[in-house]
Structures are given as structure tokens and as C-alpha cells.
């Protein structure tokens, strides 16, 4: 199927039909209760939960790049919930269209609504300049 995809579109004859109603089926899109889980997902999900449990005992920064509301329950809502519940955690959100956060979480979320690459370049330049300045002060 992937080899026959053109312009990010699957040819209509290759789209599977529902065995019950005959309707079109989506290719591995998480949008409702009918999603088929990938083999091994539960194992990796448990590994991720263990990692978070350890990490959230320390200072944590979550980075979120361009996450919208197609599937907010995967990244957006969990990140917001974690920084709301764990005050040692912060969320840095890069999102041109959806840079807002839930009420009461404003102190834990830093949002950028400008171009992601441009913003990251500017931030890295600022960090480099500050580090270089500190280094020069220490050596003179």
C-alpha cells in the first residue's frame, strides 16, 4: 500500500472495507474506540509510565512541537495534566495556531506561536551568546 501511495494519498481500490458494514476504513488513525493497537504497544506504554514516574520526582521540561487537537489525548492533554499536577515540571509549547493552555496552568507553560525553526534558532543563539559571555567573564 505504501509503495502505491502518491501525493500522500492511498489509491481508492486499496482502502480496506469494513467486514461488517462495507464502509471505508482508515489506515491506522487514532480517532475513536475502533483503533487497532500495535503489537507490543502495551509494553512500551508501561516503559514510558515507569520513566515518567521516575522523571517526575525531579525537575522536568516537556517540549511540545505543533501539537493540535486531532488527537489531543496522546500528547497535549497528558503534558498539560502532568505540569499541572507536578509543579516541578514545565511545558514549553511551540504552536502557531494553538499556543494557549488550560486555565490555572499559565505559570507552568511557556508558549511560542512563531515559526518553530526560527524560534529555536533564536533561542539557541541567545543561549550560545550567554554561555560565551559567561565563559569570557570567568577567564578574564
VOZA-546349 format. One record per residue (C-alpha): residue number from 1; x, y, z. Coordinates in steps of 0.05 Angstrom, whole numbers. Example, Ala and Ser with C-alpha at 12.3 -4.5 7.8 and 13.67 -1.06 7.14 Angstrom:
residues 2
REC   seq        X        Y        Z
REC     1      246      -90      156
REC     2      273      -21      143
end
This chain:
residues 140
REC   seq        X        Y        Z
REC     1        0        0        0
REC     2       55       49       19
REC     3       92       37      -46
REC     4       30       56      -86
REC     5       17      119      -47
REC     6       22      182      -89
REC     7       20      254      -62
REC     8        6      225        8
REC     9      -58      192      -18
REC    10      -75      118      -19
REC    11     -108       95      -84
REC    12     -183       83      -71
REC    13     -182        9      -91
REC    14     -130       -5      -37
REC    15     -172       25       20
REC    16     -199      -33       61
REC    17     -274      -42       72
REC    18     -306      -56      138
REC    19     -326     -130      141
REC    20     -390     -112      179
REC    21     -419      -52      142
REC    22     -377      -47       79
REC    23     -356       25       95
REC    24     -287       54       83
REC    25     -235       41      136
REC    26     -179       87      158
REC    27     -106       67      158
REC    28      -82       65      230
REC    29     -112      131      252
REC    30     -129      140      326
REC    31     -196      175      325
REC    32     -246      132      361
REC    33     -256       67      401
REC    34     -244       25      338
REC    35     -169       37      336
REC    36     -128      -27      330
REC    37      -69      -26      377
REC    38        0      -41      351
REC    39       32     -105      375
REC    40       77      -90      434
REC    41       46      -22      449
REC    42       26      -42      519
REC    43       99      -60      536
REC    44      125        7      511
REC    45       68       45      545
REC    46       88       12      611
REC    47      161       30      600
REC    48      140      103      587
REC    49       98      104      651
REC    50      158       78      691
REC    51      202      131      660
REC    52      153      186      677
REC    53      144      162      749
REC    54      219      168      759
REC    55      228      232      720
REC    56      172      270      754
REC    57      209      264      821
REC    58      258      314      791
REC    59      254      378      751
REC    60      225      362      682
REC    61      214      402      618
REC    62      165      375      567
REC    63      175      400      496
REC    64      115      402      451
REC    65      121      418      377
REC    66       59      435      336
REC    67       10      390      373
REC    68      -61      408      358
REC    69     -129      377      371
REC    70     -130      319      322
REC    71     -112      271      378
REC    72     -101      315      440
REC    73     -106      256      487
REC    74      -40      228      463
REC    75        8      287      478
REC    76      -27      353      491
REC    77      -74      336      549
REC    78      -25      288      585
REC    79       31      340      582
REC    80      -15      394      609
REC    81      -41      348      664
REC    82       30      329      685
REC    83       54      401      691
REC    84       -9      420      728
REC    85       -2      363      778
REC    86       74      367      786
REC    87       97      438      799
REC    88      170      417      787
REC    89      150      404      714
REC    90      145      456      659
REC    91      118      453      588
REC    92      149      491      530
REC    93       98      493      474
REC    94      114      513      402
REC    95       48      521      366
REC    96       29      574      315
REC    97      -46      561      320
REC    98      -58      532      389
REC    99       -8      564      437
REC   100      -57      570      496
REC   101      -60      526      557
REC   102     -114      506      607
REC   103     -135      556      659
REC   104      -92      553      721
REC   105      -32      526      684
REC   106       -4      592      658
REC   107       55      592      706
REC   108       77      523      682
REC   109       71      532      607
REC   110      116      574      562
REC   111       85      582      493
REC   112      114      606      428
REC   113       68      620      369
REC   114      121      640      319
REC   115      155      596      267
REC   116      185      537      305
REC   117      252      535      268
REC   118      262      610      273
REC   119      245      609      347
REC   120      292      551      362
REC   121      348      586      324
REC   122      337      650      363
REC   123      335      613      429
REC   124      398      573      414
REC   125      434      637      393
REC   126      413      670      458
REC   127      438      611      498
REC   128      504      609      460
REC   129      515      684      470
REC   130      500      678      545
REC   131      546      618      552
REC   132      602      652      513
REC   133      594      715      555
REC   134      597      675      620
REC   135      658      637      596
REC   136      694      702      577
REC   137      679      732      645
REC   138      706      671      680
REC   139      771      671      641
REC   140      789      745      648
end
